[in-house]
Protein backbone atom coordinates (compact mmCIF):
# COMPACT_ATOMS: atom_id res chain seq x y z
CA UNK A 1 0.00 0.00 0.00
CA UNK A 2 1.54 3.28 -1.13
CA UNK A 3 1.19 6.78 0.21
CA UNK A 4 2.03 10.28 -1.04
CA UNK A 5 3.86 10.81 2.24
CA UNK A 6 7.54 10.04 1.90
CA UNK A 7 8.28 7.07 4.09
CA UNK A 8 11.42 5.01 3.87
CA UNK A 9 10.83 1.43 2.78
CA UNK A 10 12.20 -0.01 6.03
CA UNK A 11 10.08 2.19 8.30
CA UNK A 12 8.28 0.36 11.11
CA UNK A 13 5.33 2.66 10.66
CA UNK A 14 4.06 1.89 7.18
CA UNK A 15 0.57 2.60 5.86
CA UNK A 16 -0.29 -1.04 6.65
CA UNK A 17 0.64 -0.51 10.30
CA UNK A 18 -0.97 2.72 11.61
CA UNK A 19 -0.48 2.03 15.33
CA UNK A 20 -2.16 4.13 18.00
CA UNK A 21 -0.45 5.95 20.86
CA UNK A 22 -0.71 8.94 23.19
CA UNK A 23 1.58 11.87 22.47
CA UNK A 24 2.04 15.48 23.48
CA UNK A 25 4.13 18.33 22.15
CA UNK A 26 4.79 21.96 22.97
CA UNK A 27 1.48 23.08 21.62
CA UNK A 28 -0.56 19.92 22.09
CA UNK A 29 -1.73 18.42 25.35
CA UNK A 30 -1.75 14.58 25.51
CA UNK A 31 -3.89 13.11 22.73
CA UNK A 32 -4.42 10.15 20.46
CA UNK A 33 -1.99 9.88 17.57
CA UNK A 34 -1.21 7.48 14.77
CA UNK A 35 2.40 6.81 13.76
CA UNK A 36 3.28 7.09 10.08
CA UNK A 37 6.94 7.05 9.04
CA UNK A 38 8.76 9.66 11.16
CA UNK A 39 5.55 11.53 11.90
CA UNK A 40 2.45 11.33 14.05
CA UNK A 41 -1.04 12.06 12.73
CA UNK A 42 -2.99 14.09 15.29
CA UNK A 43 -6.46 12.50 15.41
CA UNK A 44 -7.96 15.43 17.35
CA UNK A 45 -6.83 17.77 14.56
CA UNK A 46 -8.28 15.35 12.02
CA UNK A 47 -11.53 15.46 13.96
CA UNK A 48 -11.47 19.29 13.89
CA UNK A 49 -11.47 19.39 10.10
CA UNK A 50 -14.30 16.90 9.94
CA UNK A 51 -12.41 14.04 8.40
CA UNK A 52 -13.48 11.40 10.87
CA UNK A 53 -16.76 11.50 9.00
CA UNK A 54 -19.90 10.18 10.58
CA UNK A 55 -18.13 8.28 13.34
CA UNK A 56 -19.42 10.79 15.89
CA UNK A 57 -16.41 10.41 18.12
CA UNK A 58 -16.42 12.88 21.02
CA UNK A 59 -13.40 15.18 21.03
CA UNK A 60 -12.72 14.21 24.66
CA UNK A 61 -12.03 10.65 23.48
CA UNK A 62 -9.17 11.98 21.36
CA UNK A 63 -7.77 14.68 23.63
CA UNK A 64 -7.09 12.23 26.37
CA UNK A 65 -4.15 10.89 28.35
CA UNK A 66 -4.97 7.27 27.48
CA UNK A 67 -6.33 5.21 24.61
CA UNK A 68 -8.93 3.48 26.80
CA UNK A 69 -11.94 5.53 25.67
CA UNK A 70 -10.83 5.30 22.06
CA UNK A 71 -10.33 1.53 22.28
CA UNK A 72 -13.69 1.33 24.06
CA UNK A 73 -15.42 2.67 20.92
CA UNK A 74 -15.00 -0.85 19.60
CA UNK A 75 -13.12 -2.46 16.76
CA UNK A 76 -15.63 -1.32 14.13
CA UNK A 77 -14.87 2.33 14.93
CA UNK A 78 -11.11 2.00 15.35
CA UNK A 79 -10.84 0.00 12.14
CA UNK A 80 -12.89 2.67 10.37
CA UNK A 81 -10.43 5.34 11.55
CA UNK A 82 -7.62 3.27 10.09
CA UNK A 83 -9.35 2.83 6.77
CA UNK A 84 -10.19 6.56 6.51
CA UNK A 85 -6.51 7.29 7.05
CA UNK A 86 -5.40 4.65 4.57
CA UNK A 87 -7.72 6.03 1.89
CA UNK A 88 -6.60 9.62 2.40
CA UNK A 89 -2.93 8.79 2.62
CA UNK A 90 -3.15 6.62 -0.46
CA UNK A 91 -5.09 9.10 -2.60
CA UNK A 92 -2.72 11.58 -4.29
CA UNK A 93 -5.25 14.42 -4.27
CA UNK A 94 -6.27 14.00 -0.63
CA UNK A 95 -7.37 17.14 1.20
CA UNK A 96 -5.04 16.11 4.05
CA UNK A 97 -2.32 17.83 2.01
CA UNK A 98 -3.97 21.18 2.80
CA UNK A 99 -3.50 20.70 6.55
CA UNK A 100 0.19 20.33 7.41
CA UNK A 101 -0.63 20.86 11.11
CA UNK A 102 -2.23 17.41 11.18
CA UNK A 103 1.27 16.01 11.24
CA UNK A 104 3.82 16.26 14.05
CA UNK A 105 7.41 15.06 13.80
CA UNK A 106 7.99 12.18 16.20
CA UNK A 107 11.23 13.86 17.22
CA UNK A 108 9.20 16.85 18.48
CA UNK A 109 6.75 14.76 20.47
CA UNK A 110 6.78 13.08 23.82
CA UNK A 111 5.19 9.64 24.01
CA UNK A 112 3.12 8.63 27.05
CA UNK A 113 2.00 5.33 28.49
CA UNK A 114 -0.61 4.46 25.82
CA UNK A 115 -3.24 2.86 28.04
CA UNK A 116 -4.45 3.13 31.58
CA UNK A 117 -3.81 -0.47 32.57
CA UNK A 118 -6.29 -1.87 35.04
CA UNK A 119 -4.96 -5.37 35.48
CA UNK A 120 -1.73 -6.94 34.31
CA UNK A 121 -1.09 -10.65 33.86
CA UNK A 122 2.22 -12.19 32.85
CA UNK A 123 2.21 -15.63 31.23
CA UNK A 124 5.05 -18.13 30.93
CA UNK A 125 4.30 -19.42 27.44
CA UNK A 126 7.67 -20.09 25.76
CA UNK A 127 8.52 -23.76 26.10
CA UNK A 128 12.23 -23.15 25.58
CA UNK A 129 12.26 -20.43 28.22
CA UNK A 130 10.43 -22.69 30.69
CA UNK A 131 12.89 -25.49 29.92
CA UNK A 132 15.98 -23.26 30.09
CA UNK A 133 14.91 -21.91 33.48
CA UNK A 134 13.76 -25.33 34.71
CA UNK A 135 17.17 -26.78 33.90
CA UNK A 136 18.92 -23.99 35.82
CA UNK A 137 16.78 -24.22 38.93
CA UNK A 138 15.59 -27.79 39.02
CA UNK A 139 16.31 -31.24 37.69
CA UNK A 140 17.46 -30.92 34.02
CA UNK A 141 15.60 -34.15 33.20
CA UNK A 142 12.31 -32.76 34.48
CA UNK A 143 12.77 -29.16 33.42
CA UNK A 144 9.05 -28.68 32.67
CA UNK A 145 6.71 -28.96 35.63
CA UNK A 146 3.80 -31.43 35.13
CA UNK A 147 1.16 -28.74 34.48
CA UNK A 148 3.12 -26.85 31.83
CA UNK A 149 1.83 -28.53 28.66
CA UNK A 150 -1.74 -28.59 29.98
CA UNK A 151 -2.33 -24.92 30.74
CA UNK A 152 -0.72 -21.54 30.06
CA UNK A 153 0.94 -20.80 33.42
CA UNK A 154 0.79 -17.16 34.57
CA UNK A 155 0.91 -14.85 37.58
CA UNK A 156 -0.88 -11.60 38.33
CA UNK A 157 1.49 -8.68 38.02
CA UNK A 158 1.12 -5.10 39.12
CA UNK A 159 -0.07 -2.29 36.87
CA UNK A 160 1.13 0.62 39.06
CA UNK A 161 4.75 0.11 37.98
CA UNK A 162 4.18 -0.24 34.24
CA UNK A 163 6.03 2.55 32.47
CA UNK A 164 6.53 3.67 28.89
CA UNK A 165 9.71 3.21 26.89
CA UNK A 166 12.38 5.78 27.73
CA UNK A 167 11.64 6.01 31.43
CA UNK A 168 14.57 5.04 33.66
CA UNK A 169 14.60 2.04 35.98
CA UNK A 170 15.85 2.52 39.54
CA UNK A 171 17.71 -0.54 40.75
CA UNK A 172 15.38 -2.15 43.29
CA UNK A 173 16.34 -3.18 46.80
CA UNK A 174 15.12 -6.11 48.75
CA UNK A 175 15.97 -9.31 50.57
CA UNK A 176 18.79 -11.22 48.97
CA UNK A 177 20.05 -14.62 49.94
CA UNK A 178 23.51 -14.91 48.52
CA UNK A 179 24.20 -18.43 49.68
CA UNK A 180 22.08 -21.40 50.67
CA UNK A 181 23.65 -21.42 54.12
CA UNK A 182 23.58 -17.70 54.84
CA UNK A 183 20.77 -15.60 56.28
CA UNK A 184 19.13 -13.11 53.93
CA UNK A 185 20.59 -9.61 53.75
CA UNK A 186 19.01 -6.35 52.62
CA UNK A 187 20.39 -4.33 49.73
CA UNK A 188 20.21 -3.39 46.03
CA UNK A 189 19.68 -6.36 43.73
CA UNK A 190 22.91 -7.84 42.38
CA UNK A 191 21.08 -9.79 39.69
CA UNK A 192 19.06 -7.29 37.70
CA UNK A 193 17.74 -8.73 34.45
CA UNK A 194 15.46 -8.03 31.50
CA UNK A 195 12.82 -10.28 29.95
CA UNK A 196 11.94 -9.99 26.27
CA UNK A 197 8.16 -10.28 25.95
CA UNK A 198 5.20 -9.24 23.84
CA UNK A 199 1.97 -8.06 25.39
CA UNK A 200 -1.58 -7.62 24.19
CA UNK A 201 -4.06 -4.95 25.24
CA UNK A 202 -7.66 -5.96 25.90
CA UNK A 203 -10.07 -4.15 23.55
CA UNK A 204 -13.45 -5.17 24.96
CA UNK A 205 -14.88 -5.89 28.40
CA UNK A 206 -16.03 -9.40 29.24
CA UNK A 207 -18.66 -10.21 31.82
CA UNK A 208 -18.05 -11.53 35.29
CA UNK A 209 -18.91 -15.22 35.33
CA UNK A 210 -18.56 -15.68 31.57
CA UNK A 211 -15.67 -17.16 29.62
CA UNK A 212 -14.11 -16.10 26.33
CA UNK A 213 -13.72 -19.00 23.88
CA UNK A 214 -10.65 -19.39 21.71
CA UNK A 215 -12.95 -18.74 18.71
CA UNK A 216 -13.95 -15.29 19.97
CA UNK A 217 -10.71 -14.41 21.79
CA UNK A 218 -9.30 -12.19 19.04
CA UNK A 219 -12.39 -9.94 19.24
CA UNK A 220 -11.09 -9.02 22.70
CA UNK A 221 -7.54 -8.23 21.60
CA UNK A 222 -7.06 -4.62 20.53
CA UNK A 223 -3.37 -4.72 19.77
CA UNK A 224 0.14 -5.63 20.74
CA UNK A 225 3.13 -3.92 22.36
CA UNK A 226 6.70 -4.87 23.25
CA UNK A 227 7.23 -5.60 26.93
CA UNK A 228 10.36 -5.67 29.07
CA UNK A 229 9.54 -7.42 32.33
CA UNK A 230 12.49 -6.21 34.42
CA UNK A 231 13.38 -8.83 37.02
CA UNK A 232 15.57 -8.98 40.14
CA UNK A 233 16.66 -12.62 40.15
CA UNK A 234 18.06 -12.71 43.68
CA UNK A 235 14.94 -11.17 45.21
CA UNK A 236 12.79 -13.47 43.05
CA UNK A 237 14.63 -16.64 43.99
CA UNK A 238 14.26 -16.11 47.72
CA UNK A 239 10.65 -14.88 47.77
CA UNK A 240 8.84 -16.96 45.15
CA UNK A 241 8.16 -20.12 47.12
CA UNK A 242 5.30 -21.04 47.38
CA UNK A 243 3.18 -18.23 45.88
CA UNK A 244 5.25 -17.08 42.91
CA UNK A 245 6.71 -13.79 41.69
CA UNK A 246 6.26 -10.68 43.83
CA UNK A 247 8.77 -7.89 44.57
CA UNK A 248 11.41 -9.31 42.24
CA UNK A 249 9.08 -8.41 39.37
CA UNK A 250 6.77 -5.56 40.28
CA UNK A 251 9.28 -2.70 40.62
CA UNK A 252 9.11 -1.90 36.86
CA UNK A 253 7.73 -3.21 33.59
CA UNK A 254 8.37 -1.20 30.40
CA UNK A 255 6.16 -1.21 27.31
CA UNK A 256 6.54 0.34 23.86
CA UNK A 257 4.45 3.47 23.20
CA UNK A 258 2.71 2.37 19.98
CA UNK A 259 -0.07 -0.21 20.16
CA UNK A 260 -0.05 -2.22 16.94
CA UNK A 261 -3.68 -3.08 16.07
CA UNK A 262 -4.32 -6.78 15.60
CA UNK A 263 -5.58 -6.16 12.06
CA UNK A 264 -2.19 -4.69 11.05
CA UNK A 265 -0.72 -8.10 11.79
CA UNK A 266 -3.15 -10.08 9.58
CA UNK A 267 -0.57 -10.68 6.81
CA UNK A 268 1.81 -12.17 9.37
CA UNK A 269 -0.33 -14.93 10.82
CA UNK A 270 1.56 -18.16 11.45
CA UNK A 271 1.10 -21.63 12.82
CA UNK A 272 2.31 -22.22 16.35
CA UNK A 273 4.17 -25.33 17.51
CA UNK A 274 2.27 -28.60 17.65
CA UNK A 275 0.89 -29.16 21.13
CA UNK A 276 1.24 -32.61 22.65
CA UNK A 277 -0.40 -34.05 24.62
CA UNK A 278 -3.65 -32.68 23.20
CA UNK A 279 -5.02 -29.82 25.26
CA UNK A 280 -8.46 -29.81 26.90
CA UNK A 281 -11.34 -28.80 24.58
CA UNK A 282 -11.60 -25.23 25.95
CA UNK A 283 -7.98 -24.63 24.89
CA UNK A 284 -8.32 -26.07 21.39
CA UNK A 285 -8.43 -23.59 18.54
CA UNK A 286 -8.77 -23.33 14.78
CA UNK A 287 -6.64 -21.46 12.26
CA UNK A 288 -3.38 -19.60 12.52
CA UNK A 289 -3.28 -17.92 15.91
CA UNK A 290 0.43 -17.17 16.13
CA UNK A 291 2.21 -14.23 14.52
CA UNK A 292 5.52 -14.05 12.71
CA UNK A 293 7.27 -11.21 14.56
CA UNK A 294 11.08 -10.98 14.59
CA UNK A 295 12.31 -9.73 17.94
CA UNK A 296 15.67 -8.60 19.21
CA UNK A 297 17.30 -7.37 22.39
CA UNK A 298 20.30 -5.05 22.45
CA UNK A 299 22.38 -3.78 25.34
CA UNK A 300 24.28 -0.50 25.41
CA UNK A 301 26.75 -0.04 28.25
CA UNK A 302 27.62 3.48 29.38
CA UNK A 303 29.89 5.01 26.76
CA UNK A 304 29.66 1.87 24.64
CA UNK A 305 27.74 0.88 21.55
CA UNK A 306 24.59 -1.09 21.05
CA UNK A 307 25.19 -4.84 20.86
CA UNK A 308 22.61 -7.44 19.94
CA UNK A 309 22.20 -10.11 22.63
CA UNK A 310 19.22 -12.05 21.32
CA UNK A 311 17.14 -12.62 18.19
CA UNK A 312 14.05 -14.78 18.35
CA UNK A 313 10.57 -15.04 16.78
CA UNK A 314 7.23 -14.61 18.56
CA UNK A 315 5.70 -17.47 16.54
CA UNK A 316 7.75 -19.95 18.57
CA UNK A 317 5.48 -19.45 21.60
CA UNK A 318 3.85 -22.72 22.69
CA UNK A 319 0.64 -21.07 23.95
CA UNK A 320 -0.97 -18.42 21.72
CA UNK A 321 -2.86 -15.32 22.82
CA UNK A 322 -6.29 -16.86 22.12
CA UNK A 323 -5.50 -19.78 24.41
CA UNK A 324 -4.13 -17.45 27.08
CA UNK A 325 -7.34 -15.43 27.07
CA UNK A 326 -9.57 -18.52 27.04
CA UNK A 327 -7.68 -19.92 29.99
CA UNK A 328 -7.64 -16.59 31.86
CA UNK A 329 -11.44 -16.34 31.73
CA UNK A 330 -12.39 -20.02 32.01
CA UNK A 331 -13.18 -19.54 35.71
CA UNK A 332 -15.38 -16.50 34.99
CA UNK A 333 -12.73 -13.85 35.66
CA UNK A 334 -13.68 -10.74 33.67
CA UNK A 335 -11.20 -8.76 31.57
CA UNK A 336 -11.53 -5.04 30.90
CA UNK A 337 -10.50 -2.58 28.21
CA UNK A 338 -6.88 -1.62 28.81
CA UNK A 339 -5.81 -4.77 30.66
CA UNK A 340 -2.34 -5.97 29.67
CA UNK A 341 -1.50 -9.63 29.11
CA UNK A 342 2.19 -10.33 28.60
CA UNK A 343 3.53 -13.45 26.94
CA UNK A 344 6.33 -14.39 29.30
CA UNK A 345 9.96 -14.38 28.26
CA UNK A 346 10.43 -15.38 24.64
CA UNK A 347 13.40 -17.69 24.16
CA UNK A 348 14.78 -20.34 21.89
CA UNK A 349 17.19 -23.15 22.69
CA UNK A 350 20.46 -21.51 21.69
CA UNK A 351 22.32 -18.76 23.54
CA UNK A 352 21.71 -16.11 20.88
CA UNK A 353 17.95 -16.71 21.01
CA UNK A 354 17.50 -16.37 24.76
CA UNK A 355 15.38 -13.49 26.02
CA UNK A 356 16.94 -12.95 29.46
CA UNK A 357 20.43 -12.69 30.94
CA UNK A 358 19.50 -15.43 33.40
CA UNK A 359 19.42 -17.83 30.45
CA UNK A 360 22.18 -16.24 28.34
CA UNK A 361 24.70 -16.35 31.20
CA UNK A 362 23.36 -19.60 32.66
CA UNK A 363 22.33 -18.16 35.97
CA UNK A 364 25.22 -15.68 35.98
CA UNK A 365 27.85 -18.40 35.66
CA UNK A 366 28.93 -17.57 32.11
CA UNK A 367 29.15 -13.78 31.77
CA UNK A 368 29.08 -12.28 28.30
CA UNK A 369 31.87 -10.07 26.98
CA UNK A 370 30.89 -6.67 25.66
CA UNK A 371 32.89 -4.91 22.95
CA UNK A 372 34.07 -2.23 25.40
CA UNK A 373 35.98 -4.95 27.25
CA UNK A 374 33.67 -5.24 30.23
CA UNK A 375 31.57 -8.31 30.95
CA UNK A 376 28.06 -8.84 32.20
CA UNK A 377 26.49 -11.56 34.27
CA UNK A 378 23.58 -9.23 35.04
CA UNK A 379 22.81 -5.57 34.33
CA UNK A 380 24.99 -2.80 35.71
CA UNK A 381 24.00 0.77 36.51
CA UNK A 382 23.63 2.96 33.41
CA UNK A 383 23.21 -0.03 31.10
CA UNK A 384 20.51 0.54 28.52
CA UNK A 385 18.37 -2.32 27.22
CA UNK A 386 16.59 -1.89 23.89
CA UNK A 387 14.03 -4.31 22.45
CA UNK A 388 12.62 -4.17 18.93
CA UNK A 389 10.06 -6.09 16.92
CA UNK A 390 9.34 -6.25 13.20
CA UNK A 391 7.19 -8.15 10.72
CA UNK A 392 8.37 -8.34 7.12
CA UNK A 393 6.95 -10.09 4.09
CA UNK A 394 8.02 -9.10 0.58
CA UNK A 395 7.49 -5.31 0.44
CA UNK A 396 5.28 -5.24 3.50
CA UNK A 397 6.63 -3.91 6.82
CA UNK A 398 4.93 -3.60 10.18
CA UNK A 399 7.20 -2.69 13.06
CA UNK A 400 6.74 -2.15 16.76
CA UNK A 401 9.34 0.57 17.22
CA UNK A 402 11.21 -0.09 20.42
CA UNK A 403 11.02 -0.32 24.17
CA UNK A 404 14.08 0.99 25.96
CA UNK A 405 15.11 1.64 29.50
CA UNK A 406 18.24 2.67 31.41
CA UNK A 407 19.26 1.38 34.82
CA UNK A 408 19.90 4.01 37.50
CA UNK A 409 21.66 3.28 40.81
CA UNK A 410 19.54 2.25 43.78
CA UNK A 411 18.17 5.04 45.98
CA UNK A 412 20.20 5.34 49.17
CA UNK A 413 18.62 5.99 52.52
MN1 LIG B 1 7.99 -12.17 32.73
Boltz pocket constraint, residues with backbone or C-beta under 6 A from the ligand:
constraints:
  - pocket:
      binder: B
      contacts: [[A, 122], [A, 123], [A, 195], [A, 197], [A, 229], [A, 344], [A, 345]]
      max_distance: 6.0
